[in-house]
Amino acid sequence: MQVFREVELEGHIIDSGIMTRVFDRIMDKGGNFEIIVFDIGKRKTDPSYARLRVNADSEQQLSAILSEIHRYGARMLEEKDVSVIPAEGDRIVPKGFYSTTHHPTSVRYTGRLLPVQHIEMDCLIVVDPLEMVSLCTPLSKLKKGDLVVVGEEGVQVIPPERPRQLSNFEFMHGTVSPERPSETIIAKVAAEIIDLKRKGGKIALVGGPAIIHTGAARSLAAIIRKGYIDVLFAGNALATHDIEFNLYGTSLGMDLCTGKPVTGGHKNHIYAISEIMRAGSIRKAVENGVITGGIMYECVQRDIPYVLAGSIRDDGPLPDVITDAMVAQDRMRDHITDCSMVLMVATLLHSVAVGNCLPSYVKTICVDINPSSLTKLMDRGTMQAIGVVSDAGTFLPLLEKQLDLQAARHHQGGLQ
């Protein structure tokens, strides 16, 4: 005997592909569906509405199907409150807890719809009944007695929809470009950056040491100096080799001007770390004239915040590096708030870490020479990312060039 439940979908569910995904997930899980109501918007700005009867062979199978399609915005017809259970101890989750997506989410509690604040993927939802707020809470922040949402009843998810207006770049569907990026692609990225900055948007850059090794440090430093980057996320390596390049002209002991190894150059990054230790911090080294240029120099000069997260393989590390991973996560979360775009260049681990903390509506561009790195980022859940297969040494200089060209065009247009 089959069991069924009726669900509804609303919004731009056709052109955003949401309806197709819901059908696919139902059939992939061995279920079936019947369309009860289907009202299609007549214009591109009009939302559509669908009511489906989802059929399955057992309650267990039906529950699994409903859990899958819930993440695409499917909701039960009956509007019920969420169920909450107090956490029995710090970092101990109740059975059946709701695991968040990175899409905008609300919960119905005592008849009121509460937007979930600071949404990110793979977290819990905690309801504060005194303040009447719901918070996206990482496991590391869960405290004994916190009211944790369990199950999906009363939880509403709003998946991203295709933009109603034409934009410089299509950020809705995660793609990986297998081609070497042309100036046309990078021009669109530059146009989007300029447009966001004109609107007061905040842009973060996640960078790896290959930016230095491939000779793109000067271009990134220039992009920061010209005001396009608002926060930098990196590890010990990017900062260390940036400083090494400024002090000794090498990166990993390689002379970046000649492309040849320098005798004893393998020690230069240790010397660089030692000089910053002597100064006390990167900022003090800049203020004392030890560092006179480069990425970290421009961050200090423009008062751009940076979060340097350490790893087990670090030398030193620099005194500015945060070696406690949980503290580094919290610092990243502090700066991710209100970001309009994140540009990830040549660093898989940091890209995945930042991507896990991003809401799905943040425009994300990931640049890496290895296509599998881009695919892995998207497989981890950052489906809104645009993947560009490129060497950092090619991408950043071309991006700097396009930013200059398009900024000059805007300036000339303004004068006219």
Secondary structure, DSSP 8 states (H G I E B T S, - for coil): --EEEEEEEEESTTTTSHHHHHHHHHHHTT-EEEEEEEE--SSTTS-EEEEEEEEESSHHHHHHHHHHHHTTT-EESS----EEEE-SBTTB--TTB----SS-EEEEETTEEEEEET--SS-EEEEETTTTEEEEE-GGG--TT-EEEESSTTEEE------SS--SS--SS-EEE-S---HHHHHHHHHHHHHHHHTT-EEEEEE-THHHHTT-HHHHHHHHHTT--SEEEEEHHHHHHHHHHHHHSEETTEETTT--B-TTGGGHHHHHHHHHHHHSSHHHHHHTTS--SSHHHHHHHTT--EEEE--TT-SS--TT-B--HHHHHHHHHHHHTTEEEEEEES-HHHHHHHHHTS-TTSEEEEEES-HHHHHHHHHTT-TTEEEEE--HHHHHHHHHHHHHHHHHHHHHHHH-
